Each structure stands twice: as structure tokens, then as C-alpha cells.
């Protein structure tokens, strides 16, 4: 199984069209900051400076993030003597707006909202590998986002979807890092035995979030989709993973019909002990009406292992991308500032609870080192996270949906595990065949 995929074949124009209907991914970008990495020269010979750059985003239109992002924009404008022209659109329109701008030839500048994947086939995105080289970013995540050795997207906050739980109960039942899946299951059984009203693990069991099945398949040793597009769904490892997952449901250790939003509410109400979420999990406790005591007890947990093999989490994060050629150097300078200004990183952390991806920057954000939750999330979850091979495709959402639908049907008893995964393999192969 490949742990750090380095390259992928180029995406097609057909892939771009498939991306028109995709919802935006890697939404509100985090800020990172300390010493600003100097933007290098682009591989494109036509890279130039320009007086004003466009900034395609949704964050300047959202009250929860506007102040921190406006501070970053203002800071860069003051430092560079250049200007930013915001192009704001709602998050759920990002994919369509980006694709239309690319098709009309109007996309020029820096993008934050929307799936950068839909722009790759056009060849208009700059390679930001030079910026990444000057930062302390998670290498597994960076490598898994490269396409033919190029990095078109710079994560400024990079983590994963990992296990989080009530640390008070976790201590009682022995939930900790380094557990085998057998020990993990036994701990869930102890929770159920102690309080039958509790849901031990509010795992996702319905779409649109059942792409969560992927990280369990990875843990059992199935690549799911390899770097050369071979679909391994239905192999012995993926069958074992989904069989185990269904056994948890059949035993009442996880609950049927749960989406991520449901799990957040169940956890905040104290009705569930564990669930899977991003590094905003602690904040979601309070926004969903949870107590301050629970919020302070929320603890990230390393995913359990199968026979001592490494476990993984699916990449979750946010970042920036930019057009190549005219204005590329200026756009990269803006990205470098956003990724390297300590004040910007501090503002976003304080306002949105998002830690910067750059470990060197994170170490200097006031208060972050004392934030036990964020520190543990980095070591227990982010450091064990990676992107899927299809996360670099404009059709990534179609594949995620197909996987979720297929696993949901198995959990609902509509098909057996082997037969259901065999059918799912064919569906994923069809999507890949339509996006050569």
C-alpha cells in the first residue's frame, strides 16, 4: 500500500466538466504565519508581477472569518504596496464560479474557496512547490497532493478527520493511542456495559459522509485506489474492514443512520462518547449546545491499528492556489504572506480555532502550545493523515459519493459485504474511466 503518493497522471478536460457540478471542498482556509517564506521563481517562464491581484474567496463574505482575513489582506497590501481585489461568492457556488472563470479565461489571481482540482486540466494553475519548500508542512499530506510532481495547492491549515472523544470516559474504559482494533472494540463494549443509553461510537453510517469508510480500509491495508488508478475495493483487506465496521453496528456499538452533523449533536449532548471530526470538534461542542466541561474534556485519539500496521486519517484542510503567468509572482507573494505572517495566524487561531499547517509558525502562535486539544490533534491525527489518490481529481466528489452510497447499502443490509464492495468497485472504475 502506498502511503505517500507522489504523482498522478494529468487530469483531462472531461474531468474539468465533471467538476462543474462538484461542491466546494477544503473550504475556509486557515492562516499560518511567522517569517514569510520568500516566493521563488515559477517554472513558467512568463511569471510576472502585477499591481492588483484578484482574490477569489468566500471568507471575506462570512462574518465568522472576515476580520481575520481582512487583516491578512490589509497587512499584505501595506507591506507590498500592491492591492487585492476581492471576488466574493458563496461557498456552495465556488465550484461553478471557478470553472466558469477558467473556461472564459477570466481566472487570474489567488483562489481560496472552491475545489482547485477543477482548474488543473486547464493548465492555468501555478506550481507552488517553491513556497512549500520553505515551510514546515506535513510531508505525507503535501506528497499526496502532488500531480506529476507539481503542487498546485498550498495547505495553510492541514489536518485530518480523526477520532475525538470525551476524555473522562476514555480514561475509564482504556481508550488511548496505540490500541489494536480488538482492544478498541473491547473498550466500546465496556462503554455500552457501563451505560446502555450511551452510543459508544457515533461513527458515520450514512451519506454524505460515509467516505469515512476509506480510512478504515486504509488501516486494514487496502489502498482503495492506487496512484495508477487501480481500484482495490473488494479485496480481502477492504472486505475485512467493512465487515468489522458492520459488526460494530450489529452489536450496537455504533448507530445506523448517523451523518456527521448528527454525530456532532449526539456528542455535544453527551449521548455519544466518540465520533470522527476535524480539528474544529471542540468548537462544535459549544455551537451545538454542549457544556463547558465537555468542551474542555474533548480529546483527539489516534485511530486503532490492525496487526500493528500504521493507521491513517483522511486529509482535511484548507489553503490557497493561484494562476500562472501574468501576475504569478505577485500572487505567490500574497500566498507566502498569508502562510507566513504570525499576526494573521494568531488572528485565525483565536477567532476560528484553526492552527496553521506550518509547524514552525504554529510553535510561535501565542497560546497554541498550551492548547492541549490542538497539540494532540496535530500529533494524534494530523501527523497520521493523507489525501486519497482521487482527491487530486476533479471527479473526487463523485467517487466519494459512490463509496458512501455503496457502504451505506451494505450497512443497511441491502447486500452482502463482498458483493456490495464488488459492485462499488465497478462504479468507481466507471467514474475513473470517464475521467481519463
C-alpha positions in Angstrom: 0.0 0.0 0.0 1.4 3.4 -1.0 1.5 5.7 2.0 2.8 8.9 0.3 1.7 9.0 -3.3 3.9 11.4 -5.2 2.4 11.9 -8.6 -0.7 11.3 -10.7 -1.5 11.4 -14.4 -2.7 14.7 -15.8 -6.4 15.5 -15.4 -8.5 15.7 -18.6 -10.8 18.5 -19.9 -13.6 16.0 -19.4 -12.5 15.9 -15.8 -13.0 19.7 -15.6 -16.5 19.4 -17.0 -17.2 16.8 -14.4 -16.1 19.3 -11.7 -18.6 21.9 -12.7 -21.3 20.3 -10.5 -19.0 19.4 -7.7 -19.4 21.1 -4.3 -16.5 23.1 -3.0 -14.0 21.2 -0.8 -11.4 22.4 1.6 -13.5 25.4 2.5 -12.5 28.2 4.7 -8.7 28.5 4.5 -6.7 28.7 7.6 -4.0 31.3 8.1 -0.5 30.5 9.0 2.3 32.8 9.9 5.7 33.6 11.2 8.6 34.5 9.0 7.3 34.9 5.5 8.8 32.4 3.1 10.2 34.1 0.0 8.3 33.3 -3.2 10.6 31.6 -5.7 10.5 31.7 -9.4 7.9 29.8 -11.2 8.6 27.0 -13.7 6.5 29.0 -16.1 8.8 31.4 -18.0 6.0 34.0 -18.2 5.7 34.6 -14.4 5.4 38.4 -13.8 4.5 40.9 -11.2 1.3 43.0 -11.3 -0.2 45.9 -9.3 -3.5 44.3 -8.4 -4.5 40.7 -7.9 -7.9 39.1 -7.7 -8.7 37.1 -4.6 -11.4 34.5 -5.3 -12.9 33.7 -1.9 -15.9 33.2 0.4 -14.2 34.1 3.7 -14.5 37.9 3.3 -18.2 37.4 3.0 -18.6 35.4 6.2 -18.8 37.2 9.5 -17.0 34.4 11.4 -13.9 34.7 9.3 -14.0 38.2 7.7 -12.0 40.1 10.4 -9.0 37.7 10.4 -8.8 37.5 6.6 -9.3 41.2 6.1 -6.4 41.8 8.5 -4.2 39.5 6.3 -5.3 41.3 3.1 -4.6 44.7 4.7 -1.3 43.6 6.1 -0.1 42.3 2.7 -1.3 45.5 0.9 0.6 47.7 3.3 3.8 45.5 3.1 3.8 45.1 -0.7 2.4 48.4 -1.8 0.1 46.4 -4.1 -3.7 45.8 -3.9 -6.1 43.0 -3.6 -9.5 42.9 -5.5 -11.9 40.6 -3.7 -14.1 38.4 -5.8 -16.6 37.0 -3.3 -19.1 34.2 -3.9 -21.0 31.8 -1.6 -19.1 28.7 -0.6 -21.7 26.4 -2.3 -21.2 28.2 -5.6 -17.4 28.0 -5.6 -17.0 25.1 -8.0 -19.3 26.5 -10.6 -17.8 30.0 -10.4 -14.2 28.8 -10.6 -14.9 26.5 -13.5 -16.8 29.2 -15.5 -14.0 31.7 -14.8 -11.4 29.2 -16.1 -13.5 28.4 -19.2 -13.9 32.1 -20.0 -10.2 32.8 -19.4 -11.0 35.2 -16.6 -9.4 33.4 -13.7 -6.3 35.3 -12.7 -5.0 35.7 -9.2 -5.4 33.8 -5.9 -8.2 31.3 -5.1 -9.3 30.3 -1.6 -12.9 28.9 -1.9 -13.7 26.0 -4.2 -12.1 22.9 -5.5 -8.8 23.7 -7.1 -9.0 20.3 -8.8 -11.4 21.7 -11.5 -8.7 24.1 -12.7 -5.9 21.6 -13.1 -6.9 20.4 -16.6 -6.8 23.9 -17.9 -3.1 24.3 -17.2 -3.7 27.7 -15.6 -2.5 26.9 -12.1 0.9 27.8 -10.9 3.2 25.2 -9.2 3.6 26.4 -5.6 6.2 23.8 -4.7 8.7 26.6 -4.1 6.6 28.1 -1.4 6.0 24.7 0.3 9.8 24.0 0.3 10.3 27.0 2.6 7.7 25.8 5.1 7.5 23.0 7.7 4.4 21.3 6.3 3.3 17.7 6.8 5.2 15.8 4.2 2.8 12.9 3.8 -0.1 15.4 3.1 2.0 17.5 0.7 3.3 14.5 -1.2 -0.2 13.0 -1.6 -1.5 16.3 -3.2 1.2 16.5 -5.9 0.2 15.9 -9.5 3.1 14.8 -11.8 5.5 16.3 -9.2 3.8 19.7 -9.1 1.9 21.2 -6.2 -0.9 23.4 -7.3 -2.5 23.9 -3.8 -0.7 25.1 -0.7 -2.4 23.9 2.5 -2.3 26.7 5.1 -4.1 24.5 7.6 -3.6 20.8 7.2 -5.1 18.1 9.3 -7.4 15.1 9.1 -10.8 13.7 10.0 -9.9 11.8 13.2 -11.4 10.2 16.3 -12.4 12.6 19.1 -14.0 11.7 22.4 -14.9 12.5 25.9 -11.5 12.2 27.6 -13.2 11.5 31.0 -14.9 8.3 29.8 -11.9 7.4 27.5 -9.7 7.2 30.6 -12.3 5.0 32.4 -12.5 2.4 29.6 -8.9 2.5 28.4 -9.3 4.4 25.1 -5.8 5.6 24.2 -3.3 5.8 21.4 -1.7 2.7 20.1 -4.7 0.4 20.6 -5.4 -2.6 18.3 -8.8 -2.7 16.7 -9.6 -5.6 19.0 -8.8 -3.5 22.1 -10.7 -0.6 20.6 -13.8 -2.8 20.2 -13.4 -4.1 23.7 -13.3 -0.5 25.0 -16.5 0.3 23.2 -18.1 -2.8 24.7 -17.1 -1.5 28.2 -18.8 1.8 27.5 -22.0 0.0 26.5 -21.9 -2.2 29.6 -21.4 0.8 31.9 -24.3 2.8 30.4 -26.6 1.2 27.8 -28.1 4.6 27.0 -24.7 5.9 25.6 -23.7 5.4 22.0 -20.1 4.3 22.3 -19.0 5.5 18.9 -21.2 7.8 16.8 -19.5 6.7 13.6 -20.9 7.9 10.3 -23.2 5.3 8.9 -24.9 7.3 6.1 -24.0 9.6 3.3 -22.9 12.3 2.5 -20.1 11.5 5.0 -19.6 7.7 4.6 -16.3 8.4 2.7 -15.1 7.9 6.3 -15.0 4.2 5.4 -11.9 4.9 3.4 -9.6 5.5 6.4 -10.7 2.2 7.9 -10.0 0.4 4.6 -6.6 2.0 4.6 -5.9 0.8 8.1 -6.7 -2.8 7.1 -4.2 -2.4 4.2 -6.4 -1.7 1.1 -5.2 1.3 -1.0 -8.8 1.7 -2.2 -7.5 3.4 -5.3 -3.8 3.3 -6.2 -1.7 6.0 -7.7 -2.0 4.4 -11.1 -5.8 4.3 -10.7 -6.2 0.6 -9.9 -9.3 0.2 -7.7 -8.8 -2.3 -5.0 -12.2 -2.1 -3.3 -13.4 -5.6 -2.8 -10.0 -7.0 -1.9 -9.6 -9.1 1.2 -8.5 -6.1 3.2 -11.4 -3.8 2.4 -13.8 -6.7 2.9 -12.3 -7.2 6.4 -12.6 -3.5 7.2 -16.2 -3.1 6.2 -17.1 -6.5 7.9 -15.7 -5.2 11.1 -17.5 -1.8 10.7 -20.8 -3.6 10.2 -20.2 -5.9 13.2 -19.8 -2.7 15.3 -23.2 -1.6 14.1 -24.8 -5.0 14.5 -23.5 -5.1 18.1 -25.0 -1.7 18.9 -21.6 -0.1 19.3 -22.3 2.3 16.5 -25.7 3.6 15.4 -27.3 3.3 12.0 -28.4 6.4 10.1 -25.8 8.8 11.5 -24.3 11.6 9.4 -21.5 13.9 10.6 -23.9 16.6 11.7 -25.9 14.1 13.7 -22.8 12.8 15.4 -21.8 16.3 16.4 -25.1 16.9 18.1 -25.1 13.5 19.8 -21.6 14.1 21.2 -22.4 17.6 22.3 -25.5 16.4 24.2 -23.4 13.7 26.0 -25.2 10.9 24.2 -22.1 9.6 22.4 -18.6 9.1 23.6 -16.6 9.0 20.3 -17.1 10.3 16.8 -15.0 11.4 13.8 -14.4 15.1 13.0 -12.0 17.8 12.0 -9.9 20.0 14.4 -12.9 22.2 14.9 -14.5 19.4 17.0 -14.1 21.3 20.3 -15.7 24.4 18.9 -18.6 22.3 17.6 -19.4 21.1 21.1 -20.2 24.7 22.2 -22.0 25.6 19.0 -24.2 22.6 19.4 -25.1 23.4 23.0 -22.6 21.3 24.8 -21.3 22.1 28.3 -18.0 23.9 29.0 -17.0 20.8 31.0 -17.4 18.6 27.9 -15.6 21.1 25.7 -12.6 21.0 28.0 -12.7 17.2 28.1 -12.7 16.7 24.3 -9.6 14.6 23.3 -8.3 13.6 19.9 -7.5 9.9 19.7 -5.2 8.1 17.3 -7.1 5.6 15.1 -6.6 2.0 16.3 -4.3 -0.3 14.3 -4.7 -3.6 12.6 -1.9 -6.1 13.4 0.4 -3.2 14.3 0.2 -1.6 10.8 0.0 2.2 10.7 -3.4 3.7 10.8 -4.5 6.8 8.7 -7.0 9.6 8.6 -8.4 11.3 5.5 -6.9 14.7 4.9 -8.9 17.7 5.9 -7.7 21.2 5.4 -7.8 24.5 3.5 -5.4 26.6 1.5 -4.7 28.7 -1.5 -3.9 28.3 -5.2 -3.1 30.8 -7.9 -2.9 31.3 -11.7 0.4 31.1 -13.5 2.0 33.6 -15.9 0.8 37.2 -15.6 0.8 38.3 -12.0 2.0 34.9 -10.8 4.9 36.3 -8.7 2.6 38.8 -7.0 0.0 36.1 -6.3 2.7 33.9 -4.8 3.9 36.8 -2.7 0.4 37.1 -1.3 0.1 33.4 -0.6 3.6 33.5 1.1 2.4 36.3 3.3 -0.8 34.6 4.3 1.2 31.4 5.0 3.9 33.3 6.9 2.5 36.1 8.9 2.3 35.4 12.6 -0.3 38.1 13.2 -2.6 36.5 10.6 -2.1 33.0 12.0 -2.8 34.2 15.5 -6.0 36.0 14.5 -7.4 33.0 12.8 -6.5 30.7 15.6 -8.1 33.0 18.1 -11.2 33.6 16.0 -11.8 30.2 14.3 -9.7 27.7 16.4 -7.7 26.7 13.3 -4.0 26.1 13.8 -1.6 26.8 11.0 -0.2 24.0 8.9 3.4 25.2 9.2 4.8 23.6 12.4 7.4 26.4 12.8 4.7 29.0 12.6 2.4 27.1 14.9 5.1 26.9 17.6 5.1 30.8 17.7 1.3 31.4 17.8 0.6 32.8 21.3 -1.3 30.2 23.4 -1.2 27.4 20.9 1.5 25.4 22.6 -0.6 25.5 25.7 -3.7 24.3 23.8 -3.7 20.6 24.7 -6.5 19.8 22.3 -4.9 21.4 19.2 -1.5 19.9 20.2 -2.9 16.4 20.5 -4.9 16.8 17.3 -1.6 17.5 15.4 0.3 14.6 16.9 -2.6 12.0 17.1 -4.4 12.9 13.9 -2.8 15.4 11.6 0.6 13.6 11.6 -1.2 10.4 10.6 -3.3 11.9 7.8 -3.1 11.7 4.0 -5.1 12.6 0.9 -6.7 9.9 -1.2 -5.4 9.3 -4.7 -8.7 10.7 -6.2 -8.5 13.9 -4.1 -6.4 15.3 -7.0 -9.2 14.6 -9.5 -12.0 17.0 -10.4 -14.3 13.9 -10.0 -13.3 13.4 -6.4 -16.8 14.2 -5.2 -18.4 11.6 -7.5 -16.0 9.0 -6.1 -16.7 9.9 -2.5 -20.4 9.8 -3.1 -20.2 6.4 -4.8 -18.1 5.0 -1.9 -20.6 6.4 0.6 -23.6 5.0 -1.2 -22.0 1.6 -1.6 -21.0 1.2 2.1 -24.4 2.6 3.2 -26.2 -0.1 1.2 -24.0 -2.8 2.9 -24.7 -1.4 6.4 -28.4 -1.3 5.6 -28.3 -5.0 4.8 -29.2 -4.4 1.1 -26.2 -6.5 0.0 -23.5 -8.7 1.5 -20.1 -7.2 2.1 -18.2 -8.9 -0.7 -21.0 -8.5 -3.3 -21.6 -4.9 -2.3 -17.9 -3.9 -2.5 -17.6 -5.7 -5.8 -20.4 -3.6 -7.2 -18.9 -0.5 -5.6 -15.5 -1.3 -7.3 -17.3 -1.3 -10.7 -18.9 2.1 -10.0 -15.6 3.7 -9.0 -13.9 2.2 -12.1 -16.6 3.7 -14.2 -16.1 7.2 -12.8 -12.3 6.9 -13.3 -12.9 5.7 -16.9 -15.0 8.7 -17.6 -12.2 11.0 -16.4 -9.0 9.7 -18.1 
